[in-house]
Amino acid sequence: MKRLPVVLAAACLIAACDMSVNQDIVVAAGTESATGGNTVNGSIVVGEKADVSGSFRTVNGDVEIGAEARVGDINSVNGGIVVNDGARTG
């Protein structure tokens, strides 16, 4: 029972921060969105010509930004970042 408050606090934090655990975040090609996302042990893929003003962060996952896509800031801890031709970040 002592762990219940800690588990509930962690669940609320994850929900409030729009964070995924062990799940990828995929933004379809051509999508326009203001929402980014965070994931732990998941990758982030933004499709070609997508326009996302939000930022993305992953821990232990890779990030790939499709050709001619635009996203806010991107950050990857222990993972690679690929920015394809014509894509912009920041």
C-alpha positions as CSV (number, residue, x, y, z in Angstrom):
1,M,0.0,0.0,0.0
2,K,2.9,2.4,0.5
3,R,3.7,2.2,-3.2
4,L,0.2,3.2,-4.3
5,P,0.7,7.0,-4.0
6,V,4.0,6.8,-5.9
7,V,2.4,4.8,-8.7
8,L,-0.6,7.2,-8.9
9,A,1.8,10.2,-9.0
10,A,3.8,8.6,-11.8
11,A,0.6,7.8,-13.8
12,C,-0.6,11.4,-13.4
13,L,2.8,12.8,-14.5
14,I,2.9,10.6,-17.6
15,A,-0.7,11.6,-18.5
16,A,-0.1,15.3,-17.9
17,C,3.1,15.4,-20.0
18,D,1.7,13.6,-23.0
19,M,4.4,10.9,-22.6
20,S,4.4,7.4,-24.0
21,V,6.4,4.5,-22.6
22,N,7.5,1.6,-24.9
23,Q,5.4,3.1,-27.8
24,D,6.4,4.9,-31.0
25,I,5.0,8.3,-32.0
26,V,4.1,8.4,-35.7
27,V,2.9,11.6,-37.5
28,A,1.4,10.8,-40.8
29,A,2.7,12.4,-44.0
30,G,1.1,15.8,-44.7
31,T,-0.3,16.2,-41.2
32,E,-0.6,19.7,-39.7
33,S,-0.5,19.7,-35.9
34,A,0.5,21.9,-32.9
35,T,1.1,18.9,-30.7
36,G,4.5,17.2,-30.2
37,G,5.2,14.4,-27.8
38,N,7.5,12.5,-25.5
39,T,8.4,8.8,-25.4
40,V,10.7,6.5,-23.4
41,N,11.9,3.4,-25.2
42,G,10.0,4.4,-28.4
43,S,10.9,6.1,-31.7
44,I,9.5,9.2,-33.3
45,V,8.7,9.3,-37.0
46,V,7.4,12.4,-38.7
47,G,6.2,11.8,-42.3
48,E,7.0,13.7,-45.4
49,K,5.7,17.3,-45.7
50,A,4.2,17.1,-42.1
51,D,4.0,20.5,-40.3
52,V,4.2,20.1,-36.5
53,S,4.9,23.2,-34.4
54,G,5.3,21.1,-31.2
55,S,8.5,19.6,-30.0
56,F,9.5,15.9,-29.7
57,R,11.7,14.1,-27.2
58,T,12.7,10.5,-26.8
59,V,14.9,8.5,-24.5
60,N,16.4,5.3,-25.9
61,G,14.7,5.8,-29.3
62,D,15.5,7.3,-32.7
63,V,13.9,10.3,-34.4
64,E,13.3,10.5,-38.2
65,I,12.0,13.6,-39.8
66,G,10.6,13.0,-43.3
67,A,11.6,15.0,-46.4
68,E,10.2,18.6,-46.5
69,A,8.6,18.2,-43.0
70,R,8.8,20.9,-40.4
71,V,8.8,20.3,-36.6
72,G,9.6,22.3,-33.5
73,D,12.6,21.2,-31.4
74,I,13.7,17.6,-31.4
75,N,15.8,15.8,-28.7
76,S,17.0,12.2,-28.5
77,V,18.9,10.7,-25.5
78,N,20.7,7.5,-26.5
79,G,19.3,7.5,-30.0
80,G,19.9,8.8,-33.4
81,I,18.3,11.7,-35.3
82,V,17.8,11.7,-39.1
83,V,16.6,14.9,-40.8
84,N,15.8,14.1,-44.5
85,D,16.2,16.5,-47.4
86,G,14.4,19.8,-47.1
87,A,13.2,19.1,-43.6
88,R,13.4,21.9,-41.0
89,T,13.6,21.8,-37.2
90,G,13.4,24.5,-34.5
